[in-house]
């Protein structure tokens, strides 16, 4: 990517423009009336054409004057831009862009990422105006922080017709990181390679995100290629990049490979800080290699690096999950003795440990004790206890905990609803499960596929074949793949209910999905087809062969 262009009068930014040519009084008056109307009340844009003659209002000079009197105010500027988008065609390509308009940068930087992307597209498409590189990069970084890589691409697309396109090294970094976050690390790697060929070395944040994306996908060949690209460009990877590699290897339960990378960078003289050590200790604990984790902690202390709260929490998590609460509290007491305070994270680990081991009463006591100690609950605290109560068959208490969550300032997520829906279906409360699932969707949350399966199976247990078939049709319409067991349950119900046409329809869909017929469903179905008053002999051979 070329170096940033020099600032000039052609560059669209918030810098001062050259002295403008005199503006006719009629145009200036029209701009004043238009701006006043937009500022006066929301939705007044619809009346603009009745207040100002169309030829004047849509004159380029009048548009710029009107917008200059609105910028950088957020709401009125956006409303005027949306008005223009429905009345102006895209400007023809000209060799010279319009002069800069003060306030464009400040306007865009005040907007949340999704509105900034909309406004940038409108400004570029209808007025030929673009933000500065600085504003583009700042808006792109905000989009990345909001986990919206798609907005980075939209911002860059709006900027692409700017004289300053394609941007600078920071622009490239944002694009590469957006590719990694969007599940397209190969595209990001191609951008880095192209930039390296032009003499621009990869930025560590961009390379770190690519490494993390490739490691999460298990594509360690591309991890290696990214690292070698950095080395060959004269920018060796820092510790943070290798931390991503180690984390990715542990996440895929490749502990030996993760330790090999850990030891290799240690031998190369990289600074092994508390984050790197804790990452390795956490990975070993999650893999159940507690002896190796303790050795790692001892080495860490010998080298003069003291464990932090997350180091202790890694051991705490292991012992709690294993049900060794004697060792868990020994670690906890040691952590508190080192001056670390009880926190939401550490308490959640203990609550989960009790729930996993069926000790729901103890989990509830820790949960309630957090309030007494002034420790805030988060949604994980509630979700953990709700799941534990559901697993213990205490659905009514789990529902009360869910209602308590709703009355707090926290918002439930998919993990909140899933165990409740599962338990309601298991206990025959399928209508309540459906209502909860609908509430979940109203909040903008998408249920897990397995929750839909649970609903169908619950309908089957309640012998509600019509409801089961309707829910199955909804899943297929939404391109959701039901489980094999779900098809077989519905087939058993339909066959036993003498609904052979419906059963054969479900069977056909099941075979197309790639599933086989279960032995019980096959026996019932064949028996009904053989003894029914209507001959289905032409279907029997297909069923037997498929089974």
LOLUMTOR-279120 format. One record per residue (C-alpha): residue in one letter; x, z, y. Coordinates in steps of 0.5 Angstrom, whole numbers, plus 500, padded with zeros to 3 digits. Last residue first. Example, Ala and Ser with C-alpha at 12.3 -4.5 7.8 and 13.67 -1.06 7.14 Angstrom:
2
S527514498;A525516491;
END
This chain:
547
X434513401;X434506404;X433503397;X427508396;X424506403;X425499402;X422498395;X416503397;X414499403;X411493399;X407498395;X403500401;X396499398;X391503401;X387509398;X393513397;X397515391;X403511391;X404511399;X403519399;X408520393;X413516396;X412520403;X412526400;X418525396;X422522402;X421527406;X423532401;X430528400;X431526407;X431519409;X437516412;X439515420;X442509423;X437509429;X434503426;X432507420;X429512424;X425507428;X422504422;X420511419;X417513425;X412507425;X412508417;X409515419;X404513424;X401508419;X401513414;X397519417;X395522411;X397529414;X402531409;X405524411;X405525418;X408533418;X413530413;X415525417;X416529424;X420534420;X425528417;X425525424;X427532427;X432533422;X436526423;X437529431;X434525436;X437520440;X436520448;X435513451;X429516456;X424512453;X427514446;X426521448;X419520451;X417517444;X419523441;X415527445;X409523444;X410523437;X411531437;X404532441;X400528436;X403531430;X401538432;X402542426;X405548429;X411547425;X411540427;X410542435;X416546434;X420541431;X419536437;X420542442;X427544438;X429536439;X428536446;X432542447;X438539443;X438533448;X440538453;X435539459;X437535465;X437540471;X434537478;X430544479;X423540477;X427538471;X428546469;X421547471;X419542466;X423545460;X420552462;X413549461;X415546455;X418552452;X412556454;X407551450;X412551444;X411559443;X412558436;X418564435;X423558434;X421554440;X421560444;X428561442;X431554443;X427554450;X430561452;X437559449;X437552453;X435555460;X440559463;X446554460;X442549464;X443552470;X440558474;X440559482;X443566484;X440569490;X436574486;X429574484;X430568479;X435572476;X431577475;X426572472;X431570467;X432577465;X425579464;X425572459;X431575455;X427582454;X421578452;X426574447;X429580444;X431576437;X438578437;X440571439;X435571445;X438577447;X445575447;X444568450;X440572456;X446577457;X451571457;X447567462;X446573467;X453574467;X455567468;X450566474;X454571478;X453579478;X457582483;X461589482;X459595486;X460600481;X453601480;X451594480;X457593474;X454598470;X448594469;X451589465;X456594462;X450597459;X446591457;X453589453;X452595450;X445594448;X447587446;X452589440;X451583436;X458581436;X458575441;X454579445;X459585446;X464580447;X460576452;X459583456;X466584456;X468577458;X463578464;X466585466;X473581467;X470576471;X466580475;X471584477;X474591475;X480592480;X488591478;X493596480;X497596474;X493602471;X487597471;X490592467;X493597462;X486600462;X483593460;X488592455;X487598451;X480597452;X480590448;X485594443;X479599441;X474593442;X477589437;X470585436;X474578435;X471576441;X473582445;X480582443;X481575445;X477575452;X481581454;X488578452;X486572457;X483577462;X490581462;X494574464;X488573469;X489579472;X496578473;X502579469;X509580472;X515575472;X522578472;X524574466;X523580461;X516580463;X515573462;X518574455;X514579453;X508575455;X510570451;X511574445;X504577446;X501570446;X505568440;X502574436;X495573439;X495566436;X487565435;X487558439;X484561445;X489567445;X495561445;X492557451;X491563455;X498565454;X500558456;X496558462;X498565464;X506563463;X505557468;X501561473;X506567473;X511562475;X516558470;X520555476;X523548473;X530549470;X530543465;X530548459;X523551462;X521544462;X522543455;X520550453;X513548456;X512541453;X514544446;X509549447;X504544449;X506540443;X505546438;X498548441;X495542440;X488545440;X485539445;X484544450;X492547449;X494540450;X490539456;X493545459;X500544458;X499537461;X496540467;X501545468;X506539468;X503536474;X503543477;X511544475;X513538479;X513531477;X520527479;X519523485;X524518485;X519512483;X522512476;X520519475;X513518478;X512512473;X515516467;X510522468;X504517469;X507513462;X507520459;X500522460;X498515459;X501516452;X497522452;X490519452;X487526449;X481525454;X483531457;X490529457;X488523461;X484526466;X489532467;X495527468;X491522473;X489529477;X496531477;X499524479;X494524485;X496531487;X503529486;X503523491;X506516487;X512513491;X510507495;X516502495;X511496494;X512496486;X510504487;X503502490;X501497484;X503502479;X499507483;X493503483;X494501476;X494508474;X487510478;X484504474;X486507468;X484514470;X476511470;X472518469;X470518476;X474524477;X480520475;X478514480;X477519485;X484522485;X486515485;X482513491;X484519495;X491518494;X491511496;X488513503;X493518504;X498513503;X495509508;X489505510;X487498506;X485496512;X487498519;X483491522;X477494518;X473490513;X475495508;X473501511;X465500509;X468499502;X473505503;X467510504;X463507498;X469508494;X470515496;X462517496;X462515488;X468520487;X462526489;X465532486;X464536493;X471537494;X472529493;X467528498;X471532503;X477529501;X474522503;X471524509;X478526512;X481520509;X476516513;X477520519;X484519519;X484512518;X480511524;X472510523;X470503523;X465499527;X462492526;X456494528;X451492523;X455493516;X461497519;X456502522;X451502517;X456503511;X460509515;X453512516;X451512509;X458515507;X458520512;X451522510;X453523503;X460527505;X456532510;X457529517;X461533522;X467528521;X463522522;X460524529;X467526531;X470519528;X465515532;X466519538;X469514543;X467507541;X473502540;X472495542;X469490537;X473486532;X477480534;X477474528;X470474528;X465475521;X458475523;X455481524;X450484519;X443483521;X439487526;X432490525;X432495519;X439497520;X438498527;X433504526;X438507521;X443507526;X438510531;X436516526;X444517524;X446518532;X440522533;X441527527;X449528528;X451528536;X457525536;X455520539;X448519542;X450516549;X455512546;X450509541;X446507547;X451504551;X454500544;X447498543;X446495550;X452491550;X450488543;X443486545;X438489541;X435493546;X435488551;X432482547;X427487544;X424489551;X425497551;X419502551;X415498546;X421496541;X423503542;X417506539;X419507532;X425510534;X421516536;X421519529;X424525532;X423527539;X426526546;X433525544;X431518541;X427516547;X433518552;X437514548;X433508549;X431509556;X439510558;X440504554;X435500557;X437502564;X444500563;X442493560;X438492566;X444494571;X448489568;X455492565;X461491569;X467490564;X470496560;X476499562;X480500555;X478505550;X480512549;X481514542;X476516538;X478511533;X477504531;X483500532;X483494536;X486498542;X492499538;X494505534;X500502529;X498500522;X499506517;X505503512;X503498507;X500500500;
END
